[in-house]
């Protein structure tokens, strides 16, 4: 089933060529990648919300994946000494097969409903530690929980584009040191975005049609990541914990408000 190709034929492939639009996307990518490097999350959903102003969802999601691949991989590379590769390996194990399943059913999901669910789920996890502990135990407990977590993320990544807010609290629980959490989450997300890119390419999505947008986005996230990681290294663990909660709460509330009132 050629979902991306069918959507392009039905809705028309729109190239983002306006200088104003490129500037807006570039600023969102820069600011978002800096936020993510400092707080551990938040930039991806900000960037996707901007891309959706100019592109159809099944075009915005693969473009977002390419830009976020650069953002997360550069952050992981800068913080490579803090990456927990055992966690990354477990999380990545089922990303591709789960993503294939997500691609097959992508058109059947009401996107706004799915994102509301992800936002509510994320809020519950970050403000209800007992629930997070229960979720971890249901998924197998400890580091074993990252295998089913990766499968869930891989499946939901295709129709909804962003699952970071829902899975980040699990990484935060298992990786309490701020640099380890940010670095490991970045590399896990790198493989998640790579799986999306491969699946959409196999489904026929033409990335070359959005080359200008991708170039601006990638350049912007590299600058934002470099700036953000320098700030991260100066934060205390306590302040990072508070910042993580605040950023996650703000972005999930924004998702809810947009879904309800848009």
C-alpha positions in Angstrom: 0.0 0.0 0.0 1.7 3.2 -1.2 0.3 5.6 1.4 2.7 8.5 0.9 2.4 8.3 -2.9 -1.4 8.1 -2.8 -1.6 11.1 -0.5 0.7 13.1 -2.7 -1.5 12.3 -5.8 -4.7 13.2 -4.0 -3.5 16.3 -2.2 -0.8 17.5 -4.5 2.9 17.5 -3.5 3.7 21.0 -2.2 7.2 22.2 -2.2 8.1 24.7 0.5 10.0 27.3 -1.5 8.8 30.6 0.0 11.6 32.4 1.8 9.3 33.3 4.7 8.2 29.7 5.1 11.9 28.5 5.0 12.8 31.1 7.6 10.0 30.0 9.9 10.9 26.3 9.6 14.6 27.2 10.1 13.9 29.1 13.3 11.6 26.4 14.7 14.3 23.8 13.9 17.0 25.9 15.6 15.0 26.8 18.7 13.5 23.3 19.0 16.9 21.5 18.8 18.3 23.8 21.4 15.4 23.1 23.7 15.8 19.3 23.2 19.5 19.4 23.9 18.9 21.3 27.1 15.7 19.6 28.4 15.9 16.2 26.7 12.7 16.7 24.6 10.3 19.2 23.1 11.9 20.2 19.8 10.5 17.5 17.7 6.9 18.2 18.3 7.5 22.0 17.9 9.1 21.4 14.5 6.4 19.0 13.4 3.6 21.5 14.4 5.3 24.1 12.1 5.8 21.7 9.2 2.1 20.8 9.4 1.3 24.4 8.6 2.8 24.0 5.1 2.6 20.3 4.3 0.1 17.4 4.4 0.8 15.1 7.4 2.0 12.2 5.3 4.5 14.7 3.7 5.4 16.5 7.0 6.2 13.3 8.9 9.0 12.0 6.6 10.5 15.5 6.1 10.4 15.9 9.9 12.2 12.5 10.3 15.1 13.6 8.1 15.6 16.9 10.1 15.2 15.1 13.4 17.7 12.4 12.4 20.3 15.2 12.0 19.2 16.8 15.3 19.3 13.6 17.4 22.4 12.0 15.8 24.4 15.2 16.3 23.3 15.5 19.9 24.2 11.8 20.5 27.6 12.3 18.8 28.4 15.3 20.9 27.4 13.4 24.1 28.6 10.0 22.8 30.5 9.1 26.0 27.2 9.3 27.9 25.2 7.0 25.6 24.0 3.8 27.1 24.2 1.5 24.1 22.5 -1.4 25.9 19.3 0.7 26.2 19.6 1.9 22.6 20.1 -1.6 21.2 17.0 -2.9 23.1 14.9 0.0 22.0 15.9 -0.3 18.3 15.4 -4.1 18.1 11.7 -4.0 16.9 11.5 -0.5 15.4 11.5 -1.6 11.8 9.0 -4.4 11.9 6.7 -2.4 14.1 7.1 0.5 11.8 6.0 -1.6 8.8 2.8 -2.5 10.7 2.3 1.2 11.4 2.7 2.1 7.8 0.1 -0.4 6.7 -2.6 1.1 9.0 -1.4 4.7 8.9 -4.4 6.0 7.0 -6.9 4.4 9.4 -5.9 6.5 12.5 -7.5 9.8 13.3 -4.3 11.8 13.8 -5.7 14.4 16.3 -7.2 11.7 18.5 -3.9 9.8 18.5 -1.9 12.8 19.5 -4.3 13.7 22.3 -3.9 10.2 23.6 -0.1 10.5 23.5 -0.2 13.9 25.2 -2.5 12.6 28.0 -0.4 9.5 28.4 2.7 11.6 28.7 1.2 13.9 31.3 0.1 11.0 33.4 3.5 9.4 33.3 5.5 12.6 34.3 3.1 13.6 37.1 2.2 10.1 38.4 5.5 8.3 39.3 3.6 5.3 40.5 2.0 4.9 37.1 5.4 5.1 35.5 6.7 2.4 37.7 3.7 0.2 36.9 4.2 0.8 33.2 7.8 -0.2 33.5 6.9 -3.4 35.2 4.2 -4.2 32.7 6.8 -3.8 29.9 9.1 -6.3 31.6 10.8 -4.1 34.2 14.2 -2.3 34.1 16.0 -2.3 30.8 14.0 -5.1 29.4 11.1 -2.7 29.1 12.9 -0.9 26.3 12.2 -3.7 23.8 8.4 -3.5 23.9 8.7 0.3 24.3 10.6 0.5 21.0 8.0 -1.6 19.3 5.2 0.7 20.5 7.1 3.8 19.5 8.0 2.3 16.1 4.3 1.5 15.4 2.9 4.9 16.5 5.7 6.9 14.9 4.4 6.4 11.4 0.7 7.6 11.7 1.4 10.3 14.4 4.9 11.4 13.7 6.0 12.2 17.3 6.0 9.8 20.3 8.8 11.3 22.2 6.7 12.9 25.0 5.1 9.5 25.8 8.3 7.5 26.0 10.7 10.1 27.4 9.6 9.6 31.0 10.6 5.9 30.8 14.1 7.0 29.7 14.2 9.6 32.5 13.3 6.9 35.1 15.9 4.4 34.0 18.6 7.0 33.2 18.6 9.6 36.1 21.9 11.3 35.1 20.9 14.2 32.8 23.6 13.7 30.2 23.0 10.0 30.0 19.3 10.5 29.6 19.7 13.1 26.8 22.4 11.2 25.0 20.7 7.8 25.1 17.3 9.2 24.2 18.9 11.1 21.3 20.5 7.9 19.9 17.3 5.9 20.4 15.3 8.6 18.6 18.0 8.6 15.9 17.2 4.9 15.1 13.5 5.6 15.3 13.7 8.4 12.7 16.0 6.3 10.5 13.4 3.6 10.5 10.8 6.1 9.4 12.9 7.4 6.6 13.6 3.9 5.3 9.9 3.0 5.5 8.6 6.1 3.8 11.3 5.8 1.1 10.3 2.2 0.5 6.7 3.4 0.2 7.7 5.8 -2.6 8.0 9.2 -0.8 10.1 11.6 -2.9 12.4 13.3 -0.4 14.1 15.2 -3.3 10.9 17.3 -3.7 11.6 18.9 -0.3 15.4 19.3 -0.6 15.5 23.0 0.2 13.3 22.6 3.3 15.4 19.7 4.5 18.7 21.5 3.9 17.5 24.6 5.9 16.1 22.3 8.7 19.3 20.2 9.0 21.6 23.2 9.1 19.4 24.9 11.8 19.2 21.8 14.1 23.0 21.3 14.0 23.5 24.9 15.2 20.8 24.5 17.8 22.2 21.2 19.1 25.6 22.6 19.5 24.3 25.6 21.5 22.0 23.5 23.6 24.5 20.9 24.7 26.8 23.5 25.9 24.0 24.8 28.2 23.1 21.2 29.3 26.6 20.6 30.7 26.2 23.5 33.0 22.9 22.5 34.5 22.5 20.8 37.9 20.6 17.4 38.1 17.9 19.0 40.2 17.3 21.9 37.8 17.3 19.5 34.8 14.6 17.3 36.5 12.4 20.4 37.0 13.0 21.6 33.5 12.2 18.2 32.0 8.8 18.2 33.7 8.0 21.7 32.8 8.9 21.3 29.1 7.0 18.0 28.8 3.9 19.5 30.5 4.0 22.6 28.3 4.3 20.7 25.0 1.6 18.2 25.9 -0.8 20.9 27.0 -0.2 22.6 23.7 -0.9 19.4 21.8 -4.2 19.1 23.7 -5.2 22.7 23.0 -4.4 22.5 19.3 -6.3 19.3 18.9 -9.4 20.6 20.8 -9.7 24.1 19.4 -8.0 23.9 16.0 
